[in-house]
Amino acid sequence: MDPAQPERTPDGRYIVVHGRRWRATDPEIPEDVAAGLRRHLMAARRAVGASRRKGDTAAEGLARRRVHRAKVALGERGTPWWEQSLSERRRRWEDGAAELDADRPDEGRAAP
């Protein structure tokens, strides 16, 4: 097992972190798309923290919705990816990426 990768359950559906199971990212998502979605997710998580520090509940709500959209697009929330057809899965990540990119296009791009 690669030490940089978290432990997975035998069926590959979950990762295990400190003994707790978390739904794994959909393995069918192309790596470039998954990387962009992860960048959106991390930016949204940073925005949650910044808005909490400022006490800005409206901004926090927007940031939390972006976190949720990214997690759904990655297959980590919503209908489990293993219960969806490949076309449903593709539509989920493509629609999620397009929505996040349209809202904040710079967040999903790799740094120059």
N, C-alpha and C positions, 0 to 999 in steps of 0.2 A: 504494500500500500504506500502511495506517495504521502510523505509526512505533511506536505503542504495542503493536501486534500482532507476534508473531514471524513470520518468513518461513515459508511453507508450500510443500511439494512440490506440483507441478502437480495431482496427484490428490487433494490435501487430506488425505491420511492421516497425514502427518507434519509436524511443525514442525522448523525448522532453527535451532539455537542454537549459535553459534560453530563452524559447520561440521559439527555433529553432529546426526543425525536422532533425533527422539523422537516416539513415537506421539502423535498429536493426540487431544484429548478428542472423544468422540462428538458430532458436531454436532446430533444429534437430541434431545439432552437439553435439556429446557426450561431457560431461563436461571436461573430461581429455584432449581431443583433442582441445577443445576451449581454455582451460587454456594454453596449449602449444603454440597455435597460438597467444594468447594475449602476452605471454612472448616474442615471436619473434617480435611482433609488437612493444612492448615497447622498446626492445633492438634496433630495427631499428630506432625508433624515437630518442632515445638517441644518436645513431650514426649520425643522421642528424644534431643534435645540435652540437656535437663535431666537425664534419667536417666543419660546418659553422663557428665555432669559430676559426678553424685553417685556414680557407680560402681554403680548399681542395675541389674543385668543383667535381673532379672525385669521391672521396669518398662520397660526398654528393649525387651524382647521384645514386651510388650503394645503398646507404642507403634508398633513396626515392623509388627505385624500390623494395626493400625488404618490405618497409611499404605497398606499393601497393599490392604486392603478399599476404601479411598477410591479408589485408583488403578484397581482393577478396576471399581468402580461408574462411574467416569468414562470407562471404555473404554480406558484407557492401559496396562493389563496384561490378561493372560488372553487369551481368544479375541478376535482382532481384530474390532472392531465392524462392519467392512465385510463380514465373513464371517457375520454373524448377521442373522436376519430382524428386522424392526422390533419384533415382539412379544418376541423374545428380548432385544433391546437394552433395551426398556422394562422388562422383568422384571429385567434386570441392574441398571439404575440405581435402580429403585424398591426392590428388595430391599436393595441396598447402602445406600441412604439410610435406609430403615427400620431396618436393623441398626445403623448408626452413630448414628442419632437415639435409638434405644432405649438404647444403651450410654452415650451422653453427649449428651443432648438440647440442652444449652446451646451446644455447640460449633458446631452447624449453623445456628444462628440469627444473623441480622444484629444488630449492636450497636444498642441503642436510641438 
